Amino acid sequence: MIHAADVREWRNRNVVDTESHKIGVLEAVYVDTTTDEPAMATVRTGLPTRHRLVFVPLDDAIAGPDYVKVGYAKTLVKQAPSIGTDGVLPAEQEEAIFKHYGLPYQPGAAGERQLARR
């Protein structure tokens, strides 16, 4: 299990896929609001003048000395829903991220968001 204390150290590490191909740089971690455990990360990708943040699940993530390896292929991650580098994830786009990765989406009983940035 990944612990919140561990992921704080992951910021600005390279994020690589299952084949160790670099996807980008870890920008932020989002936790599941029901468990407060790390669930997703945003990865800074693109050209220096056109960066964007793509979302990738942290299930099965492995931390190395200077990288975080995620359990998803680079092409899948690069096609994931994204936000601008100064953007905030709109609540209505949350479900699309989970669908992109084939994961179940569970908003709170009163419609609360499933993800919160830490």
N, C-alpha and C positions, 0 to 999 in steps of 0.2 A: 504494500500500500504506500502511496505517495503521501507525505505529510506536508502540511502548509509551511512549516519551518524550513523544510528542505527547498521548496520551490522559490523562496525569497532569494536564494543564492543563484538561481538559474537565469535571472534577468541578464540580458546581453550575451548569453551563450549562443553558439551556433545551434540550430535545430537541424537534425538530419533525419532522413527517412530510413526505412527498413534495410536499404542497401547502402547506407551511409552517404547518400547524396545530400549535399547541403540544400536546405529549403530556404533558410533565412536566419534571422536573429530573433530570439525570444524577447518579446516586448512586455507582456503582462500575463498574469494568471487569473483565471475566473474560477470561482468555487461554486459548487452546487449549493443552493440556498437552503436545502433541507438538511444536508449533512455537514456543511461548511468544509468539505474536502475538495481539493483541487480537481477540476473537471476538464477545463479547456485552457488553452493558451492562445495568445495572439502572436503571430510570427510576422516580423517586418520583412517584406519581400519587394522586389521590383528594383528599378533603376534609382540611383541616388536622388534624382529630381522628381521621381514618380513613385515613391514608396506607398505601400498600402499594408494593412494588417489583415491577415487571413487567420481563421480560427482552425485549431486542430485539437482533438481530444487528447487528454493526457493518460487515458487508460493504457497500460502496458508501456508507459514511457520509462526510459532508462537514462540515468544521469551518468555522464562520463566526466573526465577531468576538465574538459572545456567544451562539452557539447551535451545536448539532450536528444536522445534518439526516440522518435515516436513510432508507433506501430502502423503507420500509413505511408503509402507511396507518395513521392514528391508531386507527381501529376495530379493526384486526387486532392492533395492539400492546396496546390496552386489554384485549383478550380473552385475551392470552397468560398462561401460567402465572405465578403470582406468589408472593412470600413476604412476611412481615411486615417492617417496617423494621428490626427487630432480629434477623431470621431469617437462617438459613443454608440454602443450597440443598441439600436432601437428595439423595444420589447417585441414588436411585431415581426422582427427578423430572426429572433432566437430559434424558433421552430425549424426554420430553413437550414440552419447549421446542423442540427441533429439529423434531419432528413438526408442531408448531403452525405453523411457518414453512415446512414442506415441505423441510427441509434434511436431508441424511444425517447419521446419528449414528454415530460411530466410537469406542467405548471402547477403552482400551488392551488389549494382548494378554492381560494378566493381570487384566482388568476395571477398570483404572484409569479414573478420571474423565476426561472430555474437557475440562471447564472448571475453572479455578482462579481465585479472586478475587485481584486485585492492588491 
